[in-house]
Amino acid sequence: MDLSIVVPTYNEAPNIAELVTRVASATSGIRAEVVFVDDSTDGTADEIRRVAAEAVIPVRLIHRDIPTGGLGGAVMVGFDAAASDICIVMDGDLQHPPEDIPRLWRRYVVGDVDVVVASRYSGEGTNGGLAGASRIAVSKSATLLTKAMFPGRLKGVTDPMTGFFLIDRRLLDLSTLKPRGFKILLEILARTNLRVAEVPFDFADRNAGESKASFRQG
């Protein structure tokens, strides 16, 4: 397996089929799998099982009855279970376009970086999918604050709050990470000395369902 795509989900049933279809199309020529780590209370797990039975790429489900650590904890579970050491993390709501997966992969295989960050604020990237002025303000403020707190580790990183990135899990000591909530990339970058590159992406509108982000999370 070349690539494991880790997708933490919470009540994203309407998005699963399209997500898997688009990931399968985007990863043509790459030996890829999708690992869903699901904390849902709706029918998302059943929908993942249904889609997995028909998918043209391997799709696996890990359903957590006790969702320790929130989304970040789910990502850690996905890293541990992944068949490949090279993992992409992305959301299950299609705001992270699967069509950008090859861009992250191509940048990584150049061989000079450990992490490839999909950035809303680099180059031609956009944050159009952030709904409402409050979410935009929270996102930008949190980014500025974290870059001020960790100027060395986050030097050159325009979007440490993104949930869309590629990483070589062999460089992580998972036992030292203490994920809480949404922003697992920030913790990884702050705790670990890694070589980082960015590729711009367009943060899309949510496909279906409701955002789990909130002012309190920010």
Secondary structure, 3 states (H helix, E strand, C coil): CCEEEEEEECCCHHHHHHHHHHHHHHCCCCCEEEEEEECCCCCHHHHHHHHHHHCCCCEEEEECCCCCCHHHHHHHHHHHHCCCCEEEECCCCCCCCHHHHHHHHHHHHCCCCCEEEEECCCCCCECCCCCCHHHHHHHHHHHHHHHHHCCCCCCCCCCCCCCCEEEEHHHCCHHHCCCCCCCHHHHHHHHCCCCEEEEECECCCCCCCCCCCCCCCC
